[in-house]
Amino acid sequence: MNQDEPKPQRTEEPGGGILMGRPFGVPVYVAPSWFLVAALITWVFGDQIERVLPDLGAARYLVSLFFAVAFYASVLVHELAHTIAALRFKLPVRRIQLQFFGGVSEIEKESETPGREFVLAFVGPLLSLVLAGLFYLSLYAVEPGTVPGVLLAGLMISNLIVAVFNLLPGLPLDGGRMLRAVIWKITGKPMSGTVAAAWVGRALAVLVLVGLPLLTRTGLLGNSTEDISGFDTVTDALLAAILAAIIWTGAGNSLRMARLREHLPELSARSLTRRAIPVEPVTPLSEALRRANEAGARALVVVDGTGEPTGIVREAAIAAVPQHRRPWVAVSTLSQDLADGMRVPAELTGQPLLDHLRASPATEYLVVEETGAIYGVLSTADVERAFVRAMARPGS
């Protein structure tokens, strides 16, 4: 699943998990949930090994743990395939994260063409299929019924399952992105492809929720129905519910993000900027607000004796000053100095605007014309409200 210059902009990613390395300059994190899955795989696969290799005893869990690590290494190869393709297409990759069910490559920009989108999605399952083939061929080099044979067979089957599952034609799976690319190519509208692939993804979620337990109960997966206990039934239902929830939520998120990107060009610094007036540092807050009201402005910019802006009076700081104190408080005591990146060109729109704000986090920004003249103040709160409005609009 998936999911500028090809280098991550962040050296640290809060909440990303444990940093394992930076292949191709992209940080790879292991989420805490992975350890839960690794323990679950160790337990389940250990019981399977006991049936094939009963003489191993407790050592079977050590072999099973090795399988869990090797399986997630295969998942990492799957995600690295997406990452390498993205970097080749000059798409920045934020990070790779190994988590509860598999992994995700966080690619920060959309593909420019449906062809690139298809390739970007297909390379992951393709690498999983290649790995499955390599593990299959490796089986000929080992004795059947041995630890290496069991491990290679398990890795072959697991990689085949990863490939087939990800090729299912619904978002957020790779197959869903491939379906999106095909519909995008046919209709010329990326949003149409996203809508179709997202709804197919939701249908798949329902199918997984209902169908997976039925397949297990009826033995259609090749399992024996005689040994199925009530605990197994509950486990299968829980697994199906978790998978269905992940697919359903991912499909919805893909749809919302596509809708946002569709309206992203409408976000512009000029249209979101509040009109501001320049005030000198010693100006009392009450006087500054009176001038702003007369001018119909909603923001204050502190300037020096030459008219050069030096700071922005923070909206939250103004609200915190009681009315009776405002004649005695100078605006300079409420202003935030202009740091690097807090000057925003008035012509910035869409993704470039968001990239600029992300690179220099602040509550307010000074918006300037090409000449350097003050245009106004851009509030982060206004940008967030514009985001909400964009998300609420129906896709075209």
Secondary structure, 3 states (H helix, E strand, C coil): CCCCCCCCCCCCCCCCCEEEECHHHCCEEECCHHHHHHHHHHHHHHHHHHHHCHHHCCHHHHHHHHHHHHHHHHHHHHHHHHHHHHHHCCCCEEEEEEECCEEEEEECCCCCCHHHHHHHHHHHHHHHHHHHHHHHHHHHHCCCCCHHHHHHHHHHHHHHHHHHHHCCCCCCCHHHHHHHHHHHHHHCCHHHHHHHHHHHHHHHHHHHHHHHHHHHHHCCCCCCCCCCCHHHHHHHHHHHHHHHHHHHHHHHHHHHHHHHHHHHHHCEHHHHCECEEEECCCCEHHHHHHHHHHHCCCEEEEECCCCCEEEEECHHHHHHCCHHHHHHCEHHHHEEECCCCCEEECCCEHHHHHHHHHHCCCCEEEEECCCCCEEEEEEHHHHHHHHHHHHHCCCC
